[in-house]
Amino acid sequence: MSDRVILHSDLNGFYAAVECFENPKIRDLPVAVCGDADQRHGIILAKNEIAKKFKIKTGEVIWQAKQKCPDLVTVPAHFDKYQRYSQIVKDLYNNYTDQIEPFGIDEAWLDVTGRDGKKTAEEIRERVKRETGLTVSIGVSWNKIFAKLGSDLRKPDIVTEISRKNFKQRIFPLPANDLLYVGKATKAKLGSFGIKTIGDIANADVADLKLRLGKWGEVLWNFANGFDLSPVAKYVDDNDVKSIGNSTTTMRDLKTLDDVLMIVTVLSESVAARLREQWLKGQVVHLTVRDNELVDWGKQTKIEKPSFLSEDIIKTSMELFKFYDFSKPIRSIGVRMTNLSSADTPVQLDLFGNDAEQKEAESLEHTIDRIRSKHGHVAIKRGIEHVDKELCGIDPKEENTVFPTSYFK
């Protein structure tokens, strides 16, 4: 049976590219899209290629970025605009296949089996540039993992093919954390027993990896060897980035509200961090539960104002848990935010004057983000996460990505 032909398309510097395309005056300048761009402690959300040359990093505060590049042009984020451009590009992809699986607002896998992969990718790359003014990097391979690695290898505006003939040469020397789902914590674990590269993972004894990493050991071994068989989902509008969430299967069954609170806290912290990274707030909290007999249960509710605060997500999720009777222990939990809007969208002021407290809480979480960007997501934890360190030992920000939907179907 012939191989599939999978593309991974990644819009280059997406937020900044949209802003530069719509404002020709700043196209040849170093540009960064920021949250709270009028405030000294606003954060960098995206930057153009010129700004990247000054080593400006996503997540750093504006004043730090301007120390590196005094002439940096900062512009506010416009999420609705980015959604519109994202949809235009996905409509373009739809001319080639109906198997289009978004992986964030600016990335997508396409299954174009039956076509010449390299030729199709080049055609898409040229059309995106011509029809939207944006550039895209595209990886071509026989599986989703290597297609994504291909799009990451060379940027911007380049097509890279990872074939069965060249994958060991191109993929194996790459650092282990270039592989999807190898975050900081897993990288450290792998490094502790001498695995530094993707090739090291591929050539390791799979039984040993499973012993050391559990089920993820075998998953990563399959990824590294190109054995990924996961399909590219069929495209529907709901596949677009309309939610940010995270979920996990727990180390043990959850039998009490205290157990649940620990996991909900871990997940909510990661969801809130993702919202802030994208300069978004959500107003509807969704909670999903799977019991130990694999029966699903879910609830959702709307909060008073859009938020990217972990405390709001935790509190609302636990309120939804009042409806769960614990007749069956819980095997997995998911927390998700929808009704997304730009974080600086105006909202009705509170007549009772707690908006100052809201701003203070948001400032605190931005400070936590900056610490975590330097030292990892688990550098700062809430006290409850130390009650059962084994249960809360996951790093959902790095290891358990479910944005916008899980890679695993």
C-alpha positions as CSV (number, residue, x, y, z in Angstrom):
1,M,0.0,0.0,0.0
2,S,1.4,3.4,-1.0
3,D,2.2,6.0,1.7
4,R,-0.1,8.8,2.7
5,V,0.9,12.3,1.7
6,I,0.6,14.7,4.7
7,L,1.3,18.4,4.8
8,H,1.8,20.6,7.9
9,S,1.3,24.2,7.1
10,D,2.4,26.9,9.6
11,L,1.8,30.6,8.9
12,N,5.0,32.5,9.7
13,G,4.8,35.1,12.5
14,F,1.1,35.1,12.0
15,Y,-0.2,37.9,14.3
16,A,2.7,40.2,13.3
17,A,2.4,39.2,9.6
18,V,-1.3,40.2,9.5
19,E,-0.6,43.6,11.2
20,C,2.3,44.3,8.8
21,F,0.3,43.4,5.7
22,E,-2.6,45.7,6.7
23,N,-0.3,48.5,7.6
24,P,2.4,49.0,4.8
25,K,4.1,51.7,6.8
26,I,5.5,49.2,9.4
27,R,6.3,46.3,7.0
28,D,10.0,47.1,6.9
29,L,10.4,47.8,10.6
30,P,10.8,45.5,13.6
31,V,7.3,44.9,14.8
32,A,5.8,43.1,17.8
33,V,2.2,42.4,18.6
34,C,1.6,43.0,22.3
35,G,-0.9,42.7,25.1
36,D,-1.5,46.0,26.9
37,A,0.9,47.7,24.5
38,D,0.4,51.0,26.2
39,Q,1.7,49.7,29.5
40,R,5.3,49.1,30.4
41,H,4.7,45.6,31.6
42,G,2.7,44.4,28.5
43,I,4.0,41.2,27.0
44,I,5.2,40.2,23.5
45,L,2.7,37.9,21.8
46,A,4.3,37.7,18.3
47,K,7.1,39.4,16.3
48,N,8.0,39.7,12.7
49,E,11.2,38.4,11.0
50,I,13.0,41.7,11.4
51,A,12.3,41.8,15.2
52,K,13.5,38.2,15.5
53,K,16.9,39.3,14.4
54,F,17.1,41.3,17.7
55,K,16.4,38.0,19.6
56,I,13.1,39.3,20.9
57,K,11.2,36.5,22.5
58,T,7.5,35.7,22.8
59,G,6.4,36.2,26.4
60,E,9.0,38.8,27.5
61,V,7.8,42.2,28.7
62,I,7.8,45.1,26.3
63,W,10.5,47.1,28.2
64,Q,12.9,44.2,28.0
65,A,12.3,43.8,24.2
66,K,12.9,47.6,23.7
67,Q,16.2,47.3,25.5
68,K,17.2,44.9,22.7
69,C,15.6,46.9,20.0
70,P,14.8,50.6,20.9
71,D,13.1,51.2,17.6
72,L,10.7,48.2,18.1
73,V,7.2,49.1,16.9
74,T,4.5,47.7,19.2
75,V,0.9,47.2,18.1
76,P,-2.1,45.8,20.0
77,A,-3.5,42.4,19.2
78,H,-6.7,42.0,17.1
79,F,-7.9,38.5,17.6
80,D,-11.0,38.9,15.4
81,K,-8.8,39.9,12.5
82,Y,-6.5,36.9,13.0
83,Q,-9.5,34.6,13.0
84,R,-10.7,36.1,9.7
85,Y,-7.3,35.5,8.0
86,S,-7.1,32.1,9.5
87,Q,-10.4,31.2,8.0
88,I,-9.4,32.6,4.6
89,V,-6.4,30.3,4.6
90,K,-8.4,27.3,5.6
91,D,-10.8,28.0,2.8
92,L,-7.9,27.9,0.5
93,Y,-6.7,24.6,1.9
94,N,-10.2,23.3,1.2
95,N,-9.5,23.5,-2.5
96,Y,-7.1,20.6,-2.1
97,T,-8.7,18.3,0.5
98,D,-11.5,18.1,3.1
99,Q,-9.1,16.5,5.5
100,I,-7.8,19.6,7.3
101,E,-7.0,19.5,11.0
102,P,-6.2,22.8,12.7
103,F,-3.5,22.8,15.4
104,G,-3.9,26.3,16.7
105,I,-5.0,29.4,14.8
106,D,-2.0,29.4,12.5
107,E,-1.2,25.7,11.9
108,A,-3.0,22.8,10.2
109,W,-2.3,19.3,8.9
110,L,-3.7,18.4,5.4
111,D,-4.0,14.9,4.0
112,V,-3.4,15.3,0.2
113,T,-2.9,11.6,-0.5
114,G,-3.0,11.0,-4.3
115,R,-1.3,14.3,-5.1
116,D,2.4,15.1,-5.5
117,G,3.1,16.4,-2.0
118,K,6.0,18.7,-2.8
119,K,4.3,20.2,-5.8
120,T,1.0,20.7,-3.9
121,A,2.8,22.3,-1.0
122,E,4.6,24.8,-3.3
123,E,1.4,25.7,-5.0
124,I,-0.3,26.3,-1.6
125,R,2.7,28.4,-0.4
126,E,2.5,30.6,-3.5
127,R,-1.3,31.0,-3.3
128,V,-1.2,31.9,0.4
129,K,1.4,34.6,-0.3
130,R,-0.5,35.9,-3.4
131,E,-4.0,35.8,-2.0
132,T,-3.4,36.9,1.6
133,G,-0.1,38.7,1.7
134,L,1.1,36.1,4.4
135,T,3.9,33.5,4.2
136,V,3.7,29.9,5.2
137,S,6.2,27.2,5.9
138,I,5.1,23.7,4.9
139,G,6.4,20.3,5.8
140,V,5.7,17.3,3.6
141,S,5.9,13.7,4.8
142,W,4.0,10.4,5.1
143,N,2.9,11.1,8.7
144,K,1.7,14.0,10.8
145,I,4.7,14.1,13.2
146,F,7.4,14.3,10.5
147,A,5.3,16.8,8.5
148,K,5.2,19.1,11.5
149,L,9.0,18.7,12.0
150,G,9.4,19.6,8.3
151,S,7.5,22.9,8.7
152,D,9.6,23.7,11.7
153,L,13.0,22.9,10.1
154,R,13.3,25.9,7.8
155,K,11.4,29.2,8.0
156,P,10.0,31.4,6.6
157,D,8.2,30.8,3.3
158,I,9.8,27.4,2.6
159,V,8.7,23.8,1.8
160,T,10.6,21.0,3.4
161,E,10.1,17.3,2.5
162,I,10.9,14.6,5.0
163,S,10.9,11.3,3.1
164,R,11.6,7.7,4.0
165,K,14.9,8.1,2.3
166,N,16.1,11.2,4.1
167,F,14.3,11.2,7.5
168,K,17.1,9.6,9.5
169,Q,19.6,12.1,8.1
170,R,17.3,15.1,8.7
171,I,15.3,14.1,11.8
172,F,17.6,12.0,13.9
173,P,20.2,14.7,14.8
174,L,17.5,17.1,16.1
175,P,17.3,17.6,19.8
176,A,14.7,15.4,21.5
177,N,12.5,18.4,22.5
178,D,11.9,19.2,18.8
179,L,9.6,16.1,18.8
180,L,5.9,16.9,19.4
181,Y,5.0,16.3,23.1
182,V,8.6,16.4,24.4
183,G,8.5,19.4,26.7
184,K,10.9,20.5,29.3
185,A,10.1,17.9,31.9
186,T,10.2,14.9,29.4
187,K,13.4,16.3,27.9
188,A,15.0,16.3,31.3
189,K,13.9,12.8,32.0
190,L,15.2,11.6,28.7
191,G,18.5,13.4,29.3
192,S,18.9,11.8,32.7
193,F,19.4,8.4,31.0
194,G,21.4,9.6,28.1
195,I,18.8,10.4,25.4
196,K,19.5,13.7,23.8
197,T,18.3,13.5,20.2
198,I,15.3,12.2,18.3
199,G,17.6,9.5,16.9
200,D,18.4,8.5,20.5
201,I,14.7,8.0,21.1
202,A,14.2,6.0,17.9
203,N,17.1,3.7,18.6
204,A,16.3,3.2,22.3
205,D,14.8,0.0,23.6
206,V,11.1,0.6,23.6
207,A,10.5,-1.6,26.6
208,D,13.0,0.5,28.6
209,L,11.3,3.7,27.5
210,K,7.9,2.3,28.6
211,L,9.5,1.4,31.9
212,R,10.9,4.8,32.5
213,L,8.1,7.0,30.9
214,G,5.0,4.8,31.0
215,K,2.8,4.8,27.9
216,W,4.5,8.0,26.7
217,G,7.7,6.0,26.2
218,E,6.1,3.9,23.5
219,V,4.3,6.9,22.0
220,L,7.5,8.9,21.6
221,W,9.4,5.8,20.2
222,N,6.7,5.4,17.5
223,F,6.8,9.2,16.8
224,A,10.6,9.2,16.4
225,N,10.6,6.2,14.1
226,G,7.9,7.5,11.8
227,F,5.3,4.9,12.9
228,D,2.6,7.5,13.6
229,L,-0.6,6.4,11.9
230,S,-3.0,9.0,13.4
231,P,-5.4,10.3,10.7
232,V,-5.9,13.9,9.7
233,A,-9.4,14.8,10.8
234,K,-12.1,15.9,8.3
235,Y,-12.5,19.7,8.3
236,V,-15.6,21.2,10.0
237,D,-16.0,24.8,11.2
238,D,-15.9,23.6,14.8
239,N,-12.3,22.5,14.2
240,D,-11.3,26.2,14.1
241,V,-9.8,27.7,17.2
242,K,-12.9,28.5,19.2
243,S,-11.7,27.1,22.5
244,I,-8.6,26.6,24.6
245,G,-8.5,23.6,26.9
246,N,-6.6,20.8,28.5
247,S,-7.3,17.3,29.8
248,T,-5.5,14.5,31.5
249,T,-6.0,10.8,32.4
250,T,-5.0,10.7,36.1
251,M,-2.4,8.5,37.8
252,R,-5.2,7.0,40.0
253,D,-8.9,7.2,40.1
254,L,-10.4,10.3,41.7
255,K,-12.9,9.6,44.5
256,T,-13.3,12.9,46.4
257,L,-13.7,16.6,45.7
258,D,-10.2,17.2,47.2
259,D,-8.8,14.8,44.5
260,V,-10.7,16.7,41.8
261,L,-9.6,20.1,43.1
262,M,-6.0,19.1,42.7
263,I,-6.4,18.1,39.1
264,V,-8.7,20.9,38.2
265,T,-6.1,23.3,39.6
266,V,-3.3,21.9,37.5
267,L,-5.4,22.0,34.3
268,S,-6.9,25.4,34.9
269,E,-3.5,26.9,35.4
270,S,-2.4,25.6,32.0
271,V,-5.6,26.8,30.3
272,A,-5.3,30.3,31.8
273,A,-1.6,30.4,30.7
274,R,-2.6,29.5,27.1
275,L,-5.3,32.1,27.1
276,R,-2.8,34.8,28.1
277,E,-0.3,33.6,25.6
278,Q,-2.8,34.2,22.8
279,W,-4.0,37.4,24.4
280,L,-7.5,36.0,24.8
281,K,-10.2,35.7,27.4
282,G,-13.0,33.2,27.6
283,Q,-16.5,33.5,29.1
284,V,-17.8,29.9,29.1
285,V,-16.2,27.2,31.2
286,H,-16.7,23.6,30.0
287,L,-16.0,20.6,32.3
288,T,-15.7,17.0,31.0
289,V,-15.3,13.9,33.1
290,R,-14.7,10.2,32.2
291,D,-15.4,7.7,34.9
292,N,-13.6,4.4,35.5
293,E,-16.1,2.6,33.2
294,L,-15.2,5.1,30.4
295,V,-18.6,6.9,30.6
296,D,-18.4,10.6,29.8
297,W,-20.2,13.4,31.7
298,G,-20.0,17.1,31.1
299,K,-21.3,20.5,32.2
300,Q,-20.8,24.1,31.1
301,T,-21.6,27.6,32.5
302,K,-21.1,31.2,31.5
303,I,-19.1,33.4,33.9
304,E,-20.0,37.1,34.5
305,K,-17.1,38.6,32.5
306,P,-14.5,37.2,30.1
307,S,-11.4,36.1,32.0
308,F,-7.9,34.5,31.6
309,L,-7.5,34.1,35.4
310,S,-6.8,30.6,36.7
311,E,-8.7,31.4,39.9
312,D,-11.9,32.1,37.9
313,I,-11.6,28.8,35.9
314,I,-10.9,26.8,39.0
315,K,-13.8,28.2,41.0
316,T,-16.2,27.8,38.1
317,S,-15.1,24.2,37.4
318,M,-15.5,23.2,41.0
319,E,-19.0,24.7,41.0
320,L,-19.9,22.5,38.1
321,F,-18.6,19.5,40.0
322,K,-21.5,19.9,42.5
323,F,-23.6,18.0,40.0
324,Y,-21.4,15.0,40.1
325,D,-22.4,12.3,42.6
326,F,-19.1,10.2,42.7
327,S,-21.0,7.0,42.4
328,K,-18.2,6.0,40.0
329,P,-14.6,7.2,40.5
330,I,-13.2,9.5,37.9
331,R,-10.5,8.4,35.4
332,S,-10.0,11.6,33.4
333,I,-10.9,15.3,33.5
334,G,-10.9,18.1,30.9
335,V,-11.3,21.8,31.4
336,R,-12.0,24.1,28.4
337,M,-12.8,27.8,27.8
338,T,-15.0,29.0,24.9
339,N,-16.6,32.3,23.8
340,L,-13.2,33.7,23.2
341,S,-12.5,37.4,22.7
342,S,-9.4,39.6,22.6
343,A,-8.1,40.2,26.1
344,D,-8.4,44.0,25.7
345,T,-12.1,43.9,24.4
346,P,-14.0,46.6,26.4
347,V,-16.3,45.3,29.1
348,Q,-18.9,46.9,31.3
349,L,-17.3,48.5,34.4
350,D,-18.3,47.0,37.7
351,L,-20.5,49.5,39.7
352,F,-19.3,48.0,42.9
353,G,-15.7,48.8,42.3
354,N,-13.8,45.5,42.1
355,D,-12.3,46.2,38.7
356,A,-9.1,47.3,40.5
357,E,-8.8,43.9,42.1
358,Q,-9.3,42.3,38.7
359,K,-6.5,44.3,37.2
360,E,-4.2,43.4,40.2
361,A,-5.0,39.7,39.8
362,E,-4.2,39.9,36.0
363,S,-0.9,41.7,36.7
364,L,0.0,39.0,39.2
365,E,-0.7,36.2,36.7
366,H,1.4,38.0,34.0
367,T,4.3,38.1,36.6
368,I,3.9,34.4,37.1
369,D,4.0,33.9,33.4
370,R,7.3,35.7,33.1
371,I,8.8,33.5,35.9
372,R,7.5,30.4,34.2
373,S,8.8,31.4,30.8
374,K,12.4,31.4,32.3
375,H,12.1,28.4,34.6
376,G,9.3,26.2,33.3
377,H,5.6,26.0,34.0
378,V,6.1,24.0,37.1
379,A,8.4,26.6,38.7
380,I,5.4,28.1,40.5
381,K,2.6,25.9,41.9
382,R,-0.3,26.4,44.1
383,G,-0.1,24.9,47.6
384,I,-2.7,22.3,46.9
385,E,-0.6,20.8,44.1
386,H,1.9,19.7,46.8
387,V,-0.6,17.7,48.7
388,D,-0.2,14.7,46.4
389,K,2.9,15.3,44.3
390,E,2.5,12.1,42.3
391,L,-1.1,12.9,41.3
392,C,-0.2,16.5,40.4
393,G,3.1,15.5,38.9
394,I,2.1,16.3,35.3
395,D,3.2,19.4,33.5
396,P,0.1,20.1,31.4
397,K,1.6,23.2,29.8
398,E,4.5,21.3,28.2
399,E,3.4,17.6,28.2
400,N,-0.3,17.5,27.8
401,T,-1.1,19.9,25.0
402,V,-4.7,20.0,23.9
403,F,-4.8,23.1,21.8
404,P,-7.3,23.5,20.2
405,T,-8.1,19.8,20.3
406,S,-6.2,16.7,21.3
407,Y,-3.8,15.2,18.8
408,F,-5.1,11.9,19.8
409,K,-8.6,11.2,18.6
